[in-house]
Amino acid sequence: MLDYRLQTFLTLCETMHYTRAAERLCITQPAVTQHIHFLEQHYGCRLFVYQGKTLRLTEEGERLRRMAASLAYNSRKMDEAMNEPAPVRLCVGATKSIGEYVIAPLISQFVRQHPTTALSLAVDNTQVLLRALDQGELDFALVEGFFDKDKYGHRLLRQERFFGVCAPDHPFAGREVTFEELFSQTILVREQGSGTRAILEDVLHERNHTLDSFVRVLEISDFTVLKSLATQGIGVTFVYAPVAQAELDAGSLASFTLQGLDIRREFNFVYLHDDLFLDIWQDCLNAL
């Protein structure tokens, strides 16, 4: 069982507001303050500081938050294992490229092979999934592109090519293009927090450019709509190979690359440090 003062600490980390933390925990605000003071005295350091009127975690507070989040997650999973020993409950998160074009076709196979396992799959962008992982709402996440590797445990699943796609009659089709040519186009991108957008922005930043370098930017959160617009010649976009493979095979989209670049990025299995159930989740992942 997680110490109630650590639970108060984690709740305050989520709300960053003493009154809202007290309301969520159904205790008084002085009680929240008392719990935090106890932890600060126990560990001999400040956990929170105010910058102006904004509450912030200290470096030591962030370190404790990571460890306490793992403790809270393991405590909850142990309770489930002791009280519900029969079925395994698996909550998986996947970024959209992985969830819609890599993992989804294998879910039915997993369910057939594990008829007693309760499975839920949340498909969202990287930031949302990592936040859910921090809060113990996911057992692990399958993430494309960038995340803080010091903050999480991780294992490499595979690497995937990342390239441009456009309409088959577009001047870029089948070519290697320069950045100057690229910036003359309308760029179709995913929303803030998505892995594919972060990778494209990183490639641009390495060359002292941003999305503002394009003549027009259209932000589209759905891959189906994004690819449809590219097919119609509205703009160009960048995707992982599995995302556009069907359209490339059908000839409704064509690929292009950036001059001198072979862009590849990791797909990773991401989990909280010190996860006591890691071996179980790894077995489930292998089955997927």
C-alpha positions in Angstrom: 0.0 0.0 0.0 1.3 3.4 -0.9 1.9 5.8 2.0 -0.9 8.4 2.1 1.6 11.2 2.2 3.2 10.1 -1.0 -0.3 9.9 -2.5 -0.8 13.5 -1.5 2.5 14.4 -3.0 1.6 12.8 -6.4 -1.8 14.5 -6.4 -0.1 17.8 -5.8 2.3 17.0 -8.7 -0.7 16.6 -10.9 -2.7 19.7 -9.9 0.2 22.0 -8.9 -2.3 23.7 -6.6 -2.8 23.0 -2.9 -6.5 23.7 -2.9 -7.3 21.6 -5.9 -5.2 18.8 -4.5 -7.1 19.0 -1.2 -10.4 18.9 -3.1 -9.4 15.9 -5.1 -8.3 14.0 -2.0 -11.3 15.1 0.1 -9.0 16.5 2.8 -8.2 20.0 4.0 -5.6 22.3 2.5 -3.6 22.4 5.8 -3.5 18.6 5.7 -2.0 18.7 2.2 0.6 21.2 3.5 1.4 19.1 6.5 1.9 16.0 4.3 4.3 17.8 2.1 6.2 19.3 5.0 6.6 15.8 6.5 8.1 14.5 3.3 10.4 17.5 3.0 11.7 17.0 6.5 12.0 13.2 6.0 14.0 13.5 2.8 15.9 16.7 3.9 15.1 18.8 0.8 12.5 21.1 -0.7 10.1 19.4 -3.0 8.2 22.4 -4.3 9.0 26.1 -4.7 7.0 29.1 -5.9 8.2 31.0 -9.0 6.0 34.1 -8.7 2.6 32.7 -8.1 3.3 29.4 -9.9 4.1 26.3 -7.9 7.1 24.3 -9.4 8.7 21.0 -8.6 12.4 21.2 -7.5 14.9 18.9 -9.0 14.7 16.7 -5.9 10.9 16.8 -6.2 11.0 15.6 -9.7 13.2 12.7 -8.7 10.8 11.8 -5.9 7.8 12.1 -8.3 9.3 9.5 -10.7 10.0 7.0 -7.9 6.7 7.6 -6.2 4.8 7.2 -9.5 6.5 3.7 -9.9 5.6 2.8 -6.3 1.9 3.9 -6.9 1.7 1.9 -10.1 3.2 -1.2 -8.6 1.0 -0.9 -5.5 -2.1 -0.7 -7.6 -1.0 -3.7 -9.8 -0.2 -5.8 -6.7 -3.7 -5.1 -5.3 -5.2 -6.1 -8.6 -3.1 -9.3 -8.7 -4.1 -10.3 -5.2 -7.8 -9.4 -5.5 -8.3 -10.5 -9.1 -5.8 -13.4 -9.7 -7.4 -15.0 -12.7 -7.3 -12.6 -15.7 -4.4 -10.4 -16.6 -5.4 -6.9 -17.3 -3.3 -5.1 -19.9 -3.6 -1.4 -20.6 -1.5 -0.4 -23.6 -0.9 2.9 -25.2 0.4 3.5 -28.8 1.2 6.5 -30.8 -1.0 6.8 -33.9 1.6 5.6 -36.4 2.1 2.4 -34.4 -1.4 2.0 -33.1 -3.2 2.4 -36.4 -0.6 0.9 -38.8 1.6 -1.5 -36.9 0.0 -2.9 -33.8 -3.7 -2.8 -34.7 -3.6 -5.7 -37.2 -2.1 -8.0 -34.5 -4.7 -7.3 -31.7 -7.1 -9.9 -33.0 -4.3 -12.5 -33.0 -3.4 -11.6 -29.4 -7.0 -11.9 -28.2 -7.4 -15.3 -29.7 -4.2 -16.5 -28.1 -5.0 -15.1 -24.7 -8.8 -15.5 -24.2 -8.7 -14.6 -20.5 -6.7 -11.4 -20.9 -8.6 -8.1 -20.7 -6.9 -5.7 -23.1 -7.4 -2.0 -23.8 -5.5 0.0 -26.4 -5.3 3.8 -26.2 -4.1 5.4 -29.4 -3.0 9.0 -29.0 0.0 11.3 -29.4 3.2 10.9 -27.5 2.7 13.6 -24.9 -0.8 12.3 -23.9 0.5 8.7 -23.6 3.5 9.6 -21.5 1.3 11.6 -19.2 -1.1 8.6 -18.9 2.0 6.4 -18.2 3.1 8.8 -15.5 -0.3 8.6 -13.8 -0.4 4.8 -13.8 -3.2 4.6 -16.4 -1.1 2.5 -18.8 1.1 -0.5 -18.3 3.4 0.5 -21.1 3.4 2.6 -24.2 4.7 2.0 -27.7 6.1 5.3 -28.8 7.6 6.7 -32.0 10.4 9.3 -32.0 11.4 11.4 -29.1 10.9 10.9 -25.3 13.1 11.5 -22.2 15.1 8.3 -22.0 16.4 9.2 -18.6 12.9 9.5 -17.2 11.6 6.1 -18.5 12.6 2.6 -18.9 12.7 1.6 -22.6 13.5 -1.1 -25.1 13.9 -0.7 -28.8 11.3 -2.4 -30.9 12.5 -1.5 -34.4 13.6 1.3 -36.6 11.4 2.7 -39.4 12.2 5.0 -42.4 10.6 8.5 -42.3 10.1 10.1 -45.7 7.9 12.5 -47.7 4.8 11.5 -49.6 2.9 13.5 -52.3 0.4 13.0 -55.1 1.7 10.7 -57.8 1.7 13.5 -60.4 3.4 15.9 -58.0 6.9 17.3 -59.2 8.5 15.7 -56.1 7.2 12.1 -56.9 10.0 9.6 -56.8 12.7 12.3 -56.4 15.3 13.6 -54.0 14.4 17.2 -53.3 16.3 20.1 -51.7 15.0 22.1 -48.7 14.6 25.1 -51.0 12.2 23.1 -53.1 10.4 21.7 -50.1 9.7 25.1 -48.6 7.9 26.2 -51.7 5.1 23.7 -50.8 2.2 23.5 -48.4 3.2 21.2 -45.6 0.6 18.9 -43.9 1.5 18.2 -40.3 0.1 16.4 -37.3 -0.9 18.3 -34.1 1.6 19.5 -31.4 2.7 16.6 -29.3 2.7 14.0 -32.1 5.8 12.0 -32.9 5.8 12.6 -36.6 5.6 16.4 -36.2 8.4 16.4 -33.6 10.7 14.5 -36.0 10.1 16.8 -38.9 10.6 19.9 -36.7 13.8 18.4 -35.3 15.2 17.8 -38.9 14.3 21.4 -39.7 15.9 22.8 -36.5 19.1 21.0 -37.3 19.3 23.2 -40.4 18.1 26.4 -38.7 14.6 26.2 -40.1 11.1 25.9 -38.7 7.6 25.1 -40.0 7.4 28.9 -40.7 9.8 28.3 -43.6 7.0 26.8 -45.6 4.6 28.9 -47.7 1.6 27.4 -45.8 1.1 24.9 -42.9 -2.0 22.8 -42.5 -2.4 21.1 -39.1 -4.3 17.8 -39.4 -4.7 15.4 -36.4 -6.0 12.4 -38.4 -3.7 10.4 -40.7 -6.6 9.4 -43.0 -7.5 13.0 -43.7 -3.8 14.0 -44.0 -3.1 11.3 -46.6 -6.2 12.2 -48.5 -5.2 15.8 -48.8 -1.7 14.7 -50.0 -3.4 12.4 -52.6 -5.4 15.3 -53.9 -2.3 17.5 -54.3 -3.2 19.9 -51.5 0.3 19.6 -50.0 3.1 17.2 -49.0 3.7 15.5 -45.8 6.1 13.2 -44.0 5.2 9.8 -42.5 6.7 6.5 -41.4 6.7 3.7 -44.0 3.9 1.6 -42.5 1.5 4.6 -42.5 1.6 5.1 -46.3 2.4 1.6 -47.5 -1.1 0.8 -48.7 -1.3 4.0 -50.7 2.2 3.6 -52.1 1.4 0.1 -53.3 -1.9 1.3 -54.8 -0.2 4.2 -56.6 -2.4 6.9 -55.0 0.7 8.3 -53.2 4.3 8.6 -54.2 7.4 9.0 -52.0 10.2 11.5 -52.1 13.3 12.0 -49.9 15.3 15.0 -48.8 18.6 15.6 -50.4 21.4 13.8 -48.6 19.2 12.5 -45.8 18.2 8.9 -44.9 15.8 9.6 -41.9 15.2 6.7 -39.6 13.6 6.8 -36.1 13.0 4.4 -33.3 9.8 2.7 -32.2 10.2 2.0 -28.5 8.6 0.0 -25.7 8.4 2.6 -22.9 7.5 1.9 -19.2 8.0 3.3 -15.7 11.3 2.6 -14.0 11.2 -0.2 -11.4 8.0 -1.8 -12.9 7.7 -5.1 -11.0 5.4 -6.5 -13.7 7.8 -5.8 -16.6 8.4 -9.4 -17.4 4.6 -10.0 -17.8 4.3 -7.0 -20.0 7.2 -8.0 -22.1 5.6 -11.5 -22.7 2.4 -9.8 -23.7 4.3 -7.5 -26.0 6.1 -10.4 -27.6 2.7 -12.0 -28.2 1.5 -8.8 -29.9 
